[in-house]
């Protein structure tokens, strides 16, 4: 590939970290070379799990003033939280295409709030559902889920790479994120398909040497970009 404007970015999922020391864990991962932090917001409705919301982001922001916060909004009413997340200091608001009936309107609302707009697709959702909005240039990033959203520890779905490939062929300069079961054993699939934003949970957060793991994955992706 010849996507000169793209680079690999690694975003550890801090939900896999020690939540009793969220700031310390976040700083540890940034010090190890993370490019951004991926924060999973779950509401117990869109997915059957419950995590944290904008108050946590608001507390983290002053302690990590320069860190890019990628909010993965696994929520049933994503329109409801745009203002709160923007005010809390989020940088990117990634909602699920399945959670809204007016994705175009929501994309514009996110952009107008000052955040980058990401759109996520679950494994069972065709990637075609997001193309219209990318074509309108109101989407900054597409997230391809490589597990069912809501819980960690699932196996990577290699067949989701066809979605990544479609997006990369159609949009050479689009940020494409993969999330779920991504680590050293699966990164080659992601790299060859064309993903450049890599969310990794356990493989990075629980590693003895997270810097080495992130460097290995970054090198694999950059070879293909």
HELIX and SHEET records of a PDB file:
HELIX    1   1 UNK A   14  UNK A   16  5                                   3    
HELIX    2   2 UNK A   19  UNK A   21  5                                   3    
HELIX    3   3 UNK A   22  UNK A   31  1                                  10    
HELIX    4   4 UNK A   54  UNK A   63  1                                  10    
HELIX    5   5 UNK A   78  UNK A   81  5                                   4    
HELIX    6   6 UNK A   82  UNK A   88  1                                   7    
HELIX    7   7 UNK A   97  UNK A   99  5                                   3    
HELIX    8   8 UNK A  103  UNK A  112  1                                  10    
HELIX    9   9 UNK A  128  UNK A  135  1                                   8    
HELIX   10  10 UNK A  158  UNK A  160  5                                   3    
HELIX   11  11 UNK A  161  UNK A  170  1                                  10    
HELIX   12  12 UNK A  187  UNK A  193  1                                   7    
HELIX   13  13 UNK A  202  UNK A  205  1                                   4    
HELIX   14  14 UNK A  210  UNK A  224  1                                  15    
SHEET    1   A 9 UNK A   9  UNK A  13  0                                        
SHEET    2   A 9 UNK A  36  UNK A  42  1                                        
SHEET    3   A 9 UNK A  69  UNK A  74  1                                        
SHEET    4   A 9 UNK A  92  UNK A  96  1                                        
SHEET    5   A 9 UNK A 116  UNK A 121  1                                        
SHEET    6   A 9 UNK A 141  UNK A 145  1                                        
SHEET    7   A 9 UNK A 175  UNK A 179  1                                        
SHEET    8   A 9 UNK A 197  UNK A 200  1                                        
SHEET    9   A 9 UNK A   9  UNK A  13  1                                        
END                                                                             
